[in-house]
Amino acid sequence: MAEAAAVFFDVDFTLIHPGPRFQGLGYQESCARHGVTVDPARFEQAVRGAAAVLESADELYDAELFISYAKRIIELMGGQSSAMDAVARELYSDWAEHHHFSLYEDVRDSLEALVARGLRLGLISNSHRCLASFQSHFELEGLISVAVSSSEHGFMKPHPAIFHAALSMMQIAPSQAVMVGDSVSHDVLGAQQVGMHAVLLVRGSGSADLSADVPVIRTLRQLAETIDQMAVSAR
């Protein structure tokens, strides 16, 4: 690979993770306010079962897609009510609120280390979260050079357009950029199809999807060394 000049990051589940609002009990509380009964113990299975809803054929950003996803989770948790739509819309709205999320503990020092090496950093997110206030809320000002959200751009990852937009804003060639994220289909394959390099982040004890031939890291603290290794192996 060409010497890396920039690193782009996915946001949700790469830099931040949801708090109780978006766990089983949080869904149960939201549903209860609208008279919908769900079983919080079924939440994790429901999330897995609803994942296919997020696959968009045209890859255009559409709030209704995410609302349908939340609604499907509620259904798979046992919810059966016309009020489920109202709950899903409430959850969609709250997903954009920074205070419902926490920064992973390895993020700030890892980003600072990359910037200290002369790398420029960017964000590419499928969320409708404001990425400007995201940086100020989590005290990341001065570390991020470029930020592109699909809700403002129009296309969602893995559509090539959103990656090209980020590269254009950063003013670099695809071969000079590395994309880091937790999704093989959205982050890894999306980046590779435009000529970017990619690193898959699999936090904790989660199993890695090895359908793509890319480096896999467990923490962002491994990223700088991984980028160095990618450059050496390409020589």
N, C-alpha and C positions, 0 to 999 in steps of 0.2 A: 504494500500500500504506500501511497505518497505520504510524506510526513504530515501527521494530523495537524490541522490548524484550528479546528473547532469540534466541540462535542455537543450534541443535542440530546435533550432528555425528555422522555415522556414524564408526565406529572403524577397522575393518580396511580398509587401502588408502586411507584418508582421513587418519587421524592416525598410524597405524603401518603398517609393512610387514614381511613375514616375512624372516628370514635364511636361511642355508644349509639349515637343517633342513627347510624347505618349498620347496626347489628340487629340480632333477632329481637331483643327487648325493645330497641328503638322502633322497629317496625310494629311491634305489638302495641306500643303506646300510641303511635300515630293512628293505627287502625282502631284502637279502642275509642279514641276521641270521635271517630266517625261511626261508631257502632258496628265495626267489623271485627269478627273474632278470628284470630290466627294462632298457630302454635309456634312459638319462638324456637323450639327445639328443631324445627324443620327448616330453619333459615339457611344454613350452609348448603343443604341439598337443593333448596329452592333456587339459590343463586346459581348453582351449577346447571340446574334444569332450565333456567331462563336465559342462559348465555346466548343461545342461538338467536334470540330476538334482536340482539345488537348487530347481527350481520346484515348490513345494508347493501342491496343490489347495486344501487347507483352511487353509494358512498357519499351522498350529500348529507350535510348536517340537518337533522330534523328533530326538534324537541320531542315530537310525538313518538319517535323511536325509543327514546329513553323513558318516557312516561309509560309506554307499553311494556318495557322491560321491568320497571318497578311494579306495575300492575300484575305482570306474570309471576313475579316473586311472591306477591301477596296471595295470588291464587294457589300457588304451590305450597304455601304455608297454611292453606285451608280456608282462605277468605272467599266468601261467596256473598257479594252484596253490590248493589248499584253504586254504593259509596266508594268502592275501591278506586274509581277513577280520580276522585277528589283526593284520596290519600296519596296516590301515585304522583299527582301534580304537586302536592305539598312536598313530597320527598325530592322530586326533581328540582324544585325551587331551592330547597335547603342544601342540595349537593353543591351549589355554587358558593355557599357561605364558608369562609375559611375557618371559622371557629369550631366547626364540626370535625376538623381534621388536625392531625399532628404531623410534624416533620419527622421523618426517620432520623435516628440519632447519628447516623453516619453521613448525613447530607452536607451540612455546612462545612465541616473540615475537609471533606472530599472535594467539594467545589472550590474551596479556597486553595487547595493544593494544586488543582488543575489550572486555575488562573495564574498561580505563582509560576507555573511552568511555561506561561505564555499562551495558553490555549484560550480561545473565546468560547463562551457557553451560550446555548440557546435552549428554548423550550418549544416542543411541538405537542399540543394536547388536543384530544377529542372532546374535552369538557367545555361547558359554557361558563366556567369560572373565569373571572377577570384575572388575567395573568400579570397585570401591572400591580394591582393591590395584593395579589398573591405574594409578590416579591417583598413588598413592604411589610405585610402581615408576618411573614416568616423571617424577616430581617435578612433577606438575600440581596438587598440593593447593592449595586456595584459589581455583582458577580455575573449577572445575566445580560448579554448583549442583544439578543433577539428573542422574541416570543411570538408564536403563532398559535391561535386557537381555532379549531374547526368551526366553532359557532360564528366567528367573525370572518374567517376565510371562505367558508362555504363547503369545502370538501373535508371529509374525515380521512384519517389514516385508515387503510394503506394507500389511498389514492395518491398518485405521483404528484399532483398539483400542490398539495400542502407541503411536501418535502422540497419541491422546487422553489416554492415561495420563501421558505426558511433559508434555503441556500442563497437565493438572490438577495435577501435582506442582509445575510452575513457576508455576501460578496466573495464566495469561495466556490471552488469546483467540488462536485460530489466526492471525488477521490480524496479530498482533504478533510472529509467530515466523518465523524463516528456518531451513530445513533444508539442510545442506550434506553432500554425499556423492558417491561415485564411480559410483553405480548409478542409471540413469534409472528403471528399473522399481521398485526398492525404495525409494530415497531421494526422488527427484524426484516421480514420480507418486504414490507413497504419501503424501507430504506434501501435495501439491496437492489430493488428493481430500478432505482434511479442512479445506481452506481455508488451509493454511500456504503461505508462499512458499518457493521452492527455488532453490538454486544448484548447478550440476553442476561437480564438480572433476575435471578431466582432467589428470593429471600427465604431465610429460615430453612425448614426441612422439606420445602416443596420440591416435587420432582420436576426435572428439566425436560422440556419438550425438545427432543433432539432431531426434529424433522428438518431443522435448518443447521447447516454447518457453520456455526459461529462460536466464539468464545462464550463461556457461561461463568458468571461471577455470582457470589452469594452476598456480597456487600460492595458498596461503592468505593470502599477503601482499597479494593483490589483493582479498580479501574485504571489508574495511572500505569501500574505495572503491566496490566493486560494490553493497553494501547502500545506500550513499548515492545512487548513481545510480538504483537501483530506486525509492527513495523520491521522487526528483525526477521521474522519468518517470511516476509514478502521480498526480502532482498535477494 
